[in-house]
Structures are given as structure tokens and as C-alpha cells.
């Protein structure tokens, strides 16, 4: 396990949107977290997260994947270290995934220029220009090269697509079986339920 994933946390981030993804990729990637100042913070569920890095300190690291959950990003939209972190990951070809309002931070960093994307962002009118040069698609999930954007209701598909880009599955069949299982679209073998010796 030599891959590294960085989760971008910020006050009020909606962490459920990336939890399934973390479960998928943790098979072959170490998971690290970062906050604006490197201090603990609470996500939308009230869970307190103790980060590994501040955004600025994370700039000294190389990551194979960066994940950005949605939420109210008011506290981080102007964070220069976060912009640099996303730009560095894009230049390196790292997998970048953003859910719900998360793509707004990618757009602000300029990494969605000349790329297709989806998002559920609600933002002040003065940020409307950051989407210039990107192609908005009314889809639940959009994969454009190494960048994956998704709506929150597509968090399972988001996790599968990130997992495929991170080589977390043996093959496409395993990825599809996992997708169907977690979406409840499978035939449960009830003989596999009950006590074991």
C-alpha cells in the first residue's frame, strides 16, 4: 500500500459524501486528512476530525488522490494554500474527486477549465465567473480524465469511479459487483447469514 489520498476537510463539510469512497480506496491507499490550519474541526455530523496536515503543510507532500466533500465552503473559498494544493494535484495528474458543492473549490483553483463537470453548488454571484471554461453537465456523475465530479446522491457511483482510477479493484467486474451490492441491486445469498464456527 504505497498510494496516498488526501481528504480536504473544512468547517461544516458533509463528510458522508466521501465515506464510501474512502472505504473503497483504503484497500490500496493510505488516507490522510487536512484542514485549513491543521487544527481539529467538526464535520456536518458533529464528528471531530484530527487532521494530519494543514493545507499549507500538505503542499510539501505528493498525493495520488485528493477528495473534496461538499458543504458550506465560505471559510475556505479564498484559501490560497488550498488552491495551490488542487493545482499541484492537477498538474501531477493525481485523481481529484469532488462531490456536491466540492467542485466549486476545483473551479476556483482553475482545474476545471476545458473540462466537463457536474455540481450542486450554491454560491455568491461574484463567483459565477469561476465556472468559465468548464462544461456543466446535468448528470449525477462526470468523469473527465483524472477528475471526477458528482452530485451527493451519486456518492456510491463516485466511490466506484474513484476506486477504478485508483486501481482499487481487480477488474471492472469486481467494481460492478461492488456497485450493485452497495446500491442494493443484488441477490443476497441468505445462506451466508447466521452463526459461524
N, C-alpha and C positions, 0 to 999 in steps of 0.2 A: 504494500500500500504506500505508494510514493506520490500520489496526486494530492493536491491541496485545494480546498474550497474555502472561500471567504464569504461569510454572511454579513451583509450590511444591515446593521440594526440602528434604529433611531427611536426617539420617544414616541410611543403610540403605534409603532409598526405592527402590522397584522400578521403575526408570525405563522399562523396556521397555513397560510398560502404557500409556504415553502417547506413545511414539516415533512410532508410525504416525499418531496424531492430529496431531503436530507437522508431519509430512511433508505431510499434507493441508492444514492451515491456513496453512502457511508461504507459500503462493501469494499470500495476501492479508492476512497479519498478521505484524507484527514479533514475534519471540519473545524474551522476557526471562525470566531466572531469578532466584529469590530463595532465600535460606537464612535460618535463624533469626537469625544475627548478621552476615550479609553476607560471611562467610568461605568459602573453598573447602571442599568436602566431597566424600566419595566416595559414589556410589550403590551399589546392591547388586552391580553388576558390577565394582566397583573403579575405574570411570571417575571421574576428578576433575572436578568442575564448579566453574567460576569464576563466581559469581553477579553479576548486575547490581545487585541490591539486597539489603538485609536486609529482613525482613518489615516492620519499622518504617518504613524508608525508602520501601518500596513503597506505604505508605499515602498518600504525597503524590502518587501517580500515578493516572491513570484507565486501567483496562484493560477491553477488550471481552470478554475471556475469561480465566478462571482455571482451571488444570488441577492436580489433586491426585492423584498416583500413590499406590498402596498401599505397604505396608511396615510396619515396626515404628515406630510414632509416639510411643513413650514419651517421647522428648526434646522433643516439640512439643505434646502434648495440653493443656498449661497455658499455652501461649504467647499472651498477651493481644493482641499485635500481629497474630498470625495470625487470631484470632477476629474482630478489628475489620476486617481485610482482607476476609475472607469475607462479613461482614455488610454492608460497604460495597458490595461487588460485587453482592450480592443486592438491596440497595435500589436500585442503579442499573440492575438488570435485565440485568447482564452475564451472558454464558454462563458457567456453572460446571459443570465436569466432574470427577468423582471415580471412581476405579476401585478395586476390591478393598476394602481397608481404608480408603481415602481418604474414603469417606462418613462415617466416624466423626468426622473433623475438621469436616465440614459440620454434623453433628448437634450436636457440642459448641458450635459457633457459633450454633446455633439456626436455621439456614437451611433445615432440612428439616421444620420444623413445618408441619402441614397439607399436606404433600406426600408423594407416593409415591416410594419409593426401593428400591434393592437394594444389598446389600453383602456382603462376605465377611470382615467384621471379627471379630477375636477380641480381647476387651478385658476388663479387670478388672471384676468385678461392680459396683463402685461407679460405673461409667459407664453402666450399663444404663438409667438414667433419661433420658439424653440423647436417646434414641430416642422418648420420649413425644411424641405428637402427630404423628409421621410414620407413614406406612403402608408396612410392609415387604411387598415383593412377591417371590415366589420366581421371579424372571425373570433372564435374563442381562443385560438392559439395560432401564432405565426412563428415559423422557423425561417430565419434568413441567415444562412451561413452559420456562424457560431453564436448568433444572438437569438434568444427565444423570448417572446413576449406572450402574455396570456391574461385572460380575464380570471377573476378569482374562482368562478365556478368550474374552470378548467384545470384546477390545481393537480388533479391526477394525471391528465394528459401532459401537463407541464413537467411533472416529475419524470414521466416516461421519456419524453423528448430530451430532457437534460441528461437522463441516465444513458440514453443512446449516444449522445455526443461525448459523454464521459467514459464510454466503453464499460458501463456497469452491468451490462447484460452479455451473456454468452453469444446471443444471436437475436435476430428480430422476433423469432418465435417466442423466446423467453420474455422479451419485452411485451409482446402482445398478450401472453398468458397473464403476466403481472397486471397489465392494464385492465383486462377483463375481470380478474379476481377482485381488485380494489374498487372497481365500479359496480361490483355485484352482478356481473353478467357472466356467470359461470355455473356449472352444475356441481354443487357441493357433493362430495362423497361422504355421506353421513356415517359410513362405516369407519371413517377415520376420526370419529368423535367418541370420547368416553375414556375410561381408565386405561392406563398402560402399565405394563410390567417392567 
